[in-house]
């Protein structure tokens, strides 16, 4: 239904405008009696074999929504009816910020990809926390993806991550530290070993001081070398991370892109997601899983557009998977397809 009717109409709109259109109308539909039951009937799929216990949390199924889609925790209840096993909000910064100038989100339909340079546009951690306190579905696992404000110097980045952590600590089930977005100037410099250890230790110190610490994960870029990935594993052990999210968007522009190079160049800088990222994201997952001997849970993300893509990530060593661009291109039916394939595999 989505691919036949909704998608062709949405793809006639500017990508960011289509995103807001979806949010406005899904929120309205949520108030129509019977809509929730209909969405669950269409898309939700449950089976005992889908349940996963990861970093102390029990997930009803391993298919989640990646950060970036519901930055401000506007639709967690509505999205839960579509069958997701968990939803990651954000990236959330301590203070609200508008993000980068528009246009900043572009479709590459020939490649089933997106290019974005959103720049952590969000309403701030306090606004997200307020909405999460009011949500109806208390069983849904919520992740909080946190970042720093654009105008915060890297030397003070840890303070921003701690502030965002504190604002969300009572309303999310796990945290993801995002230092891998390519759309905030200088942010990826925090992936270097020394600054990253310092930042994670600062957040972890606050986390461990809580009566019930939250699982703390790190989201990494697909553009890291093997040596850098080895550093990430060392850092994860040293700072007692609960897991990794692999991967974020890529700054690479693969030669295999079907979209004309001139068109891609005209869109400018930004992170590429979708099908072109599938192979590299899987390679990173496989490398991390092998080098860690399976000791560190990995949430696999990047280029999942089919049940087979999800099974590939899990076979490479992912414990859970997340959708974003594939969800936009394939629709909510993809979640059910993946879960059914897992049950029958």
C-alpha positions in Angstrom: 0.0 0.0 0.0 2.8 2.4 0.9 4.9 1.8 -2.2 1.8 1.9 -4.5 0.1 4.9 -3.2 1.9 7.0 -0.5 5.5 6.8 -1.8 4.8 8.2 -5.3 3.0 11.2 -3.8 5.6 11.8 -1.1 8.4 11.6 -3.6 6.8 14.5 -5.6 7.6 16.7 -2.6 10.9 18.1 -1.5 12.5 15.5 0.8 12.4 17.5 4.0 8.9 18.8 3.3 7.7 15.2 2.7 9.2 14.3 6.1 7.2 17.0 7.9 4.1 16.1 5.9 4.4 12.5 7.1 4.8 13.6 10.7 1.9 16.0 10.7 -0.5 13.4 9.1 0.6 10.4 11.1 0.1 12.4 14.3 -3.4 13.3 13.1 -4.2 9.7 12.2 -3.2 8.6 15.6 -6.2 10.5 17.0 -8.6 8.8 14.7 -10.4 5.9 16.5 -9.3 2.5 15.2 -6.2 3.7 13.4 -3.8 2.2 16.0 -5.5 -1.2 15.8 -5.4 -1.0 11.9 -1.7 -0.2 11.8 -0.9 -3.0 14.3 -2.9 -5.5 12.2 -1.1 -4.4 9.0 2.5 -4.2 10.3 3.1 -5.6 13.7 4.4 -9.1 13.9 5.2 -10.9 17.1 6.8 -14.3 17.8 8.6 -15.5 20.9 11.7 -16.4 18.8 12.1 -12.7 17.9 12.8 -11.6 21.4 16.4 -10.6 22.2 18.0 -9.7 25.5 20.8 -7.3 24.9 22.8 -5.2 27.4 20.2 -6.0 30.0 17.2 -4.9 28.0 14.5 -7.2 26.6 13.6 -6.3 23.0 10.4 -7.8 21.5 12.2 -8.0 18.1 15.6 -7.0 16.8 14.4 -4.4 14.3 14.6 -0.8 15.4 14.3 2.7 13.9 17.6 4.5 13.7 18.2 8.0 15.0 17.5 10.9 12.6 14.0 10.0 11.7 12.2 11.1 14.9 14.7 13.5 16.3 12.4 15.2 18.7 10.4 12.2 20.0 7.3 13.4 18.3 5.9 10.0 17.0 7.2 7.3 19.3 3.7 6.0 20.1 2.6 6.1 16.5 5.8 4.5 15.2 5.5 1.7 17.8 2.3 0.5 16.1 4.3 -0.3 12.9 6.2 -3.1 14.5 9.5 -1.7 15.6 11.2 -3.5 18.4 12.8 -0.2 19.6 13.1 3.4 18.5 16.1 5.7 18.8 15.4 9.4 19.0 17.8 12.2 18.2 20.4 13.2 17.6 19.5 15.4 20.6 21.7 18.3 21.7 21.5 20.1 25.1 20.2 23.3 23.5 17.8 23.7 20.6 19.4 24.5 17.3 18.1 25.0 13.7 20.7 22.9 12.0 22.2 23.7 8.6 20.6 26.0 6.0 18.0 24.4 3.6 18.0 22.6 1.3 19.8 19.9 3.2 18.1 16.6 2.4 18.2 15.0 -1.0 17.0 11.8 -2.6 19.0 9.7 -5.0 16.1 7.5 -6.2 18.2 5.6 -8.8 20.4 4.5 -5.9 17.7 4.2 -3.3 19.8 6.6 -1.2 19.6 9.8 0.7 22.2 12.6 1.1 21.8 14.8 4.1 23.6 17.6 5.9 20.9 18.3 8.5 23.3 19.4 11.2 21.6 18.1 14.3 18.5 20.2 13.9 16.4 19.5 17.0 14.4 21.2 19.7 16.8 20.4 22.5 17.0 17.7 25.1 14.5 19.2 27.5 11.7 19.2 24.8 12.4 15.6 23.9 12.4 14.5 27.5 9.1 16.3 28.1 7.4 14.4 25.3 8.8 11.1 26.4 7.4 11.6 29.8 3.9 11.9 28.2 4.1 8.9 25.9 1.5 6.2 26.3 3.5 3.1 25.3 5.8 2.6 28.3 6.9 -0.9 27.1 8.6 0.4 24.0 12.4 0.5 24.3 13.6 4.0 23.6 17.2 4.9 22.8 18.6 8.4 23.2 21.1 9.5 20.6 23.0 12.5 21.9 25.4 15.1 20.4 27.0 18.4 21.0 25.7 21.8 19.9 27.4 23.3 16.8 28.8 26.3 18.6 30.3 24.2 21.5 34.1 23.9 21.0 35.4 20.3 20.9 37.3 21.0 24.1 34.0 21.4 25.9 32.1 18.7 24.0 32.0 16.4 27.0 29.9 19.0 28.9 27.3 19.0 26.2 27.1 15.2 26.1 26.7 15.1 29.9 24.0 17.8 29.8 22.0 15.9 27.1 22.5 12.6 29.1 21.2 14.2 32.3 18.1 15.6 30.6 17.1 12.2 29.1 18.4 9.8 31.7 15.0 9.2 33.3 13.1 8.7 30.0 15.3 6.6 27.8 16.4 3.0 28.1 19.9 3.3 26.5 22.2 6.0 25.2 24.2 6.4 22.0 27.0 8.9 21.8 27.2 10.3 18.3 30.6 11.6 17.3 30.3 10.3 13.8 27.9 12.6 12.0 29.7 14.4 9.1 27.4 17.4 9.3 28.6 19.2 12.3 32.0 20.9 11.7 34.8 19.2 13.5 32.6 16.6 15.2 34.4 13.6 13.7 37.7 14.8 15.2 36.2 13.5 18.5 36.5 10.0 17.1 40.3 10.2 17.6 41.4 8.1 20.5 42.4 10.5 23.1 39.5 13.0 22.9 37.0 10.1 22.5 38.3 8.4 25.7 38.1 11.6 27.6 34.5 12.3 26.4 33.2 8.8 27.1 34.8 8.7 30.5 33.1 12.0 31.3 29.7 10.7 30.3 30.3 7.2 31.8 31.3 8.7 35.2 28.0 10.5 35.4 26.2 7.4 34.2 27.9 5.1 36.7 27.0 7.5 39.5 23.3 6.8 38.9 21.4 4.2 41.0 20.7 2.4 37.7 23.2 3.1 35.0 22.0 3.1 31.4 23.6 1.1 28.7 26.0 3.4 26.9 26.9 2.8 23.2 29.0 4.6 20.6 27.9 5.3 17.0 30.8 5.1 14.5 31.4 6.2 10.9 31.8 3.7 8.1 34.8 5.6 6.9 37.2 4.5 9.6 40.3 2.4 8.7 40.9 -1.0 10.3 43.5 0.6 12.6 40.9 3.1 13.7 38.3 0.4 14.3 40.9 -1.4 16.5 41.2 1.8 18.5 37.4 1.9 18.8 37.4 -1.6 20.3 40.2 -0.5 22.8 38.2 2.5 23.7 35.0 0.5 24.2 36.8 -1.8 26.6 38.6 1.0 28.5 35.4 3.1 28.9 33.2 0.0 29.6 30.8 0.7 26.7 27.8 -1.6 26.4 28.0 -1.8 22.6 28.4 0.0 19.3 26.2 1.2 16.5 27.7 0.5 13.1 27.4 2.6 11.0 26.5 6.2 10.5 26.3 7.8 7.0 29.4 8.0 4.8 31.2 10.9 3.3 32.3 8.7 0.4 30.8 9.0 -3.0 31.1 5.5 -4.5 31.9 5.2 -8.2 29.0 2.7 -8.4 26.4 5.4 -7.8 23.9 5.4 -10.7 22.9 9.0 -10.1 24.9 11.3 -12.3 28.1 12.6 -10.7 27.2 16.2 -11.6 23.9 15.8 -9.8 25.5 14.4 -6.7 28.1 17.2 -6.7 25.4 19.8 -7.0 23.9 18.6 -3.8 27.1 19.4 -2.0 28.5 18.0 1.3 26.7 15.6 3.5 26.3 12.0 4.6 25.2 9.3 2.2 22.9 6.6 3.4 20.9 3.8 1.8 21.8 1.0 -0.5 25.2 2.3 -1.4 26.2 2.0 2.2 25.1 -1.7 2.7 28.3 -3.4 1.8 30.7 -1.2 3.8 28.5 -1.2 6.8 28.4 -5.0 6.8 32.2 -5.1 6.4 32.6 -2.9 9.5 30.2 -5.0 11.5 32.0 -8.2 10.5 35.4 -6.7 11.4 34.3 -5.5 14.8 32.6 -8.7 15.6 35.6 -10.8 14.6 38.1 -8.6 16.4 36.1 -8.5 19.6 35.3 -12.2 19.4 31.7 -11.4 19.7 32.1 -9.9 23.1 30.5 -6.5 22.2 26.9 -6.2 21.1 26.6 -4.3 17.7 23.5 -2.6 16.4 23.8 -2.9 12.6 22.7 0.0 10.4 23.3 1.0 6.8 21.6 0.0 3.6 19.0 -2.3 5.0 16.3 -2.3 2.3 15.1 -6.0 2.4 14.9 -8.9 4.8 18.0 -10.4 3.2 19.9 -7.2 3.9 18.9 -7.5 7.6 19.9 -11.2 7.7 23.2 -10.3 6.2 23.9 -7.8 9.0 23.0 -10.3 11.7 25.1 -13.0 10.1 28.0 -10.6 10.1 27.7 -10.2 13.8 25.0 -7.6 14.5 22.8 -8.4 17.5 20.1 -5.8 16.5 19.5 -3.8 13.3 18.1 -0.4 12.6 16.3 1.1 9.6 16.2 4.6 8.3 16.6 5.1 4.5 15.2 1.6 3.8 12.1 2.6 5.8 11.6 5.6 3.6 12.0 3.7 0.4 10.3 0.5 1.3 7.7 1.6 3.9 6.6 0.0 7.2 6.0 -3.3 5.6 9.8 -3.9 5.6 9.7 -4.3 9.4 7.2 -7.2 9.1 9.1 -8.7 6.2 12.4 -8.8 8.3 10.7 -10.3 11.4 8.9 -13.0 9.3 12.2 -13.9 7.6 13.9 -14.2 11.0 11.2 -16.5 12.3 11.4 -18.8 9.2 15.2 -18.7 9.0 
